[in-house]
């Protein structure tokens, strides 16, 4: 059974995506696993480097530095396929999530998308409160 999560694209031919799990080990190895088949592959560094070059040597987590910033950007970009959303929210995602992770961690695409929707809701409420 393929578990599908919300629609990502705003195009007419919107796609449904299966669940993806992201996980990190040993302080720098980051993987993603697409369900239902469970095969893992490394989360690529290069797509996020094209948006912002914080850490060309790789990802890191557990603090608020450049390696965690690159990881936060890469996770948001991979989960959303939306460079604008990834760039708009990755620093907050770094401090909210990535900086607090221990040596080993996991997060799903669904959890990332939920976090992003909550942030968008906070921004909308803040804008409405200023009017």
MOZIWO-V561291 format. One record per pair of residues at least 12 apart in sequence whose C-alpha atoms are under 7 Angstrom apart, sorted by the first residue. I is the first residue (numbers start at 0). GAP is how many residues later the second one is. Records with the same first field share a line. If there is no record, write none. Layout:
I = GAP, GAP
//
This chain:
1 = 16, 34
2 = 15, 16
3 = 12, 13, 14, 15
4 = 12, 13, 14, 105
7 = 72
17 = 16, 17
18 = 15, 16, 90
19 = 12, 13, 14, 15, 88, 89
20 = 12, 13, 85, 86, 87, 88
21 = 84, 85, 86
22 = 82, 83, 84
23 = 80, 81, 82
24 = 78, 79
25 = 77, 78
26 = 33, 34, 76
27 = 30, 31, 32
29 = 12, 13
30 = 12
44 = 13, 29
47 = 22, 25, 26
53 = 12, 13, 15, 16
54 = 12, 15
58 = 12
60 = 37, 38, 40
61 = 36, 37, 38, 39, 40
62 = 36, 37
63 = 30, 31, 35
67 = 26, 30, 31
68 = 21, 22, 25
71 = 18, 21, 22, 26
72 = 13, 14, 17
75 = 14
78 = 30
//
